[in-house]
Amino acid sequence: MMKKNVFLQTGWSFFPEITNDGARIQDLTYDADVYQSLKILFTTLPGQRIGQQLYGCDLMQYVFKPINNSLISNMENTIRTAITLYETRIKLLKLEVYVNTDVPHRVDINLVYMLNRTNSRYNITIPFYTMEGINYLDEEL
């Protein structure tokens, strides 16, 4: 049996899932792995990861803060820094943090990024609620 030549790496899904036949751990394609890594980065607070205490994106510091230009600018800086430090497989092409006028106390985070290995472009919009106690990533990602 010939071994399949794989151009891009694959990674484990998080949380690890066993395939239907139970024989091996579910793999993710390269682009899905990067996407899932971004979700993990945005939901991890610095200090939560054992062995990598600085890993994370401290967006929770902005909960219960008034939405203004200062908050938007600080969120952009926090996100840009986290991606630069911890997700080197992508090039951030565009980052927009803006107030969602349809939903009170909601800020939308829009990322446009390119995978370094394939030059494929992707777009993610993340809702971030500043006043409600809900998980902001489970809703739309």
C-alpha positions as CSV (number, residue, x, y, z in Angstrom):
1,M,0.0,0.0,0.0
2,M,1.4,3.4,-1.0
3,K,1.6,6.1,1.5
4,K,-0.5,9.2,0.7
5,N,1.7,12.3,0.1
6,V,0.2,14.9,2.3
7,F,1.0,18.5,1.3
8,L,-0.2,20.1,4.5
9,Q,-0.1,19.0,8.0
10,T,-3.2,17.8,9.9
11,G,-3.9,18.1,13.6
12,W,-6.1,16.7,16.3
13,S,-9.5,18.2,16.9
14,F,-10.1,19.8,20.2
15,F,-11.7,18.2,22.2
16,P,-10.2,15.0,20.8
17,E,-12.9,12.9,19.2
18,I,-12.7,9.2,18.3
19,T,-13.8,8.3,14.7
20,N,-16.9,6.1,14.1
21,D,-14.8,3.0,13.8
22,G,-13.0,3.9,17.0
23,A,-9.6,3.1,15.4
24,R,-8.0,6.5,15.6
25,I,-8.3,10.1,16.7
26,Q,-10.2,12.5,14.4
27,D,-7.8,14.6,12.4
28,L,-8.5,18.1,11.2
29,T,-7.3,19.6,7.9
30,Y,-4.7,22.3,8.1
31,D,-7.2,25.2,7.5
32,A,-9.7,23.7,10.1
33,D,-6.9,23.3,12.5
34,V,-5.9,26.9,12.2
35,Y,-9.5,28.0,12.6
36,Q,-10.0,25.9,15.7
37,S,-6.7,27.2,17.1
38,L,-7.9,30.8,16.7
39,K,-11.1,29.9,18.6
40,I,-9.0,28.4,21.4
41,L,-6.7,31.4,21.5
42,F,-9.6,33.8,21.8
43,T,-11.3,31.8,24.6
44,T,-8.1,31.2,26.7
45,L,-7.1,33.7,29.3
46,P,-3.4,34.2,30.0
47,G,-2.5,31.9,33.0
48,Q,-5.0,29.2,32.1
49,R,-2.6,27.0,30.1
50,I,-0.2,25.0,32.1
51,G,3.3,25.2,30.7
52,Q,2.4,28.3,28.6
53,Q,1.2,30.8,31.2
54,L,1.3,33.7,28.8
55,Y,-0.7,32.0,26.0
56,G,-4.2,33.5,25.4
57,C,-6.1,36.6,24.5
58,D,-7.5,38.4,27.5
59,L,-10.8,39.6,26.0
60,M,-12.6,39.1,29.2
61,Q,-11.0,42.2,30.6
62,Y,-13.4,44.2,28.4
63,V,-16.6,42.6,29.8
64,F,-18.8,45.2,31.7
65,K,-16.8,48.1,30.2
66,P,-18.6,50.9,28.3
67,I,-18.3,50.6,24.6
68,N,-16.3,53.6,23.3
69,N,-13.3,54.2,20.9
70,S,-10.8,53.4,23.7
71,L,-12.4,50.0,24.2
72,I,-12.4,49.3,20.5
73,S,-8.7,50.3,20.1
74,N,-7.6,48.3,23.2
75,M,-9.5,45.2,21.9
76,E,-7.8,45.5,18.5
77,N,-4.4,45.7,20.2
78,T,-5.1,42.7,22.4
79,I,-6.3,40.6,19.5
80,R,-3.5,41.7,17.1
81,T,-0.8,40.9,19.8
82,A,-2.2,37.5,20.6
83,I,-2.4,36.5,16.9
84,T,1.2,37.8,16.3
85,L,2.6,35.9,19.3
86,Y,0.6,32.6,19.1
87,E,-0.7,32.0,15.7
88,T,2.2,32.3,13.3
89,R,0.6,30.1,10.6
90,I,-1.5,33.1,9.4
91,K,-1.0,36.6,8.2
92,L,-3.6,38.9,9.6
93,L,-4.9,40.9,6.6
94,K,-7.6,42.9,8.3
95,L,-8.9,43.3,11.8
96,E,-12.1,45.3,12.5
97,V,-13.7,45.7,15.9
98,Y,-17.0,47.6,15.6
99,V,-20.2,48.1,17.5
100,N,-23.1,46.0,16.4
101,T,-26.0,48.4,16.2
102,D,-28.6,45.7,16.0
103,V,-27.8,44.0,19.3
104,P,-27.2,46.1,22.4
105,H,-23.9,45.7,24.2
106,R,-22.4,43.7,21.4
107,V,-19.1,44.3,19.6
108,D,-18.2,42.3,16.5
109,I,-14.7,41.3,15.8
110,N,-14.0,40.6,12.1
111,L,-10.8,38.9,11.1
112,V,-9.6,38.4,7.5
113,Y,-6.5,36.2,7.4
114,M,-4.4,34.3,5.0
115,L,-2.7,30.9,5.6
116,N,1.0,31.3,5.1
117,R,1.4,27.9,3.4
118,T,-1.4,28.1,0.9
119,N,-2.3,31.8,0.5
120,S,-5.9,30.8,1.1
121,R,-8.0,33.6,2.6
122,Y,-10.5,33.2,5.4
123,N,-12.9,35.4,7.3
124,I,-14.2,35.1,10.8
125,T,-16.7,37.3,12.6
126,I,-16.8,36.8,16.4
127,P,-19.6,38.4,18.5
128,F,-18.4,39.8,21.8
129,Y,-21.0,40.7,24.4
130,T,-19.9,43.3,26.9
131,M,-22.8,43.1,29.4
132,E,-24.4,39.6,29.1
133,G,-23.2,36.4,30.7
134,I,-23.1,34.2,27.6
135,N,-20.3,32.5,25.8
136,Y,-19.6,34.8,22.9
137,L,-17.9,32.1,20.7
138,D,-20.4,29.3,20.9
139,E,-23.2,31.4,19.2
140,E,-21.8,31.9,15.7
141,L,-18.5,30.0,15.4
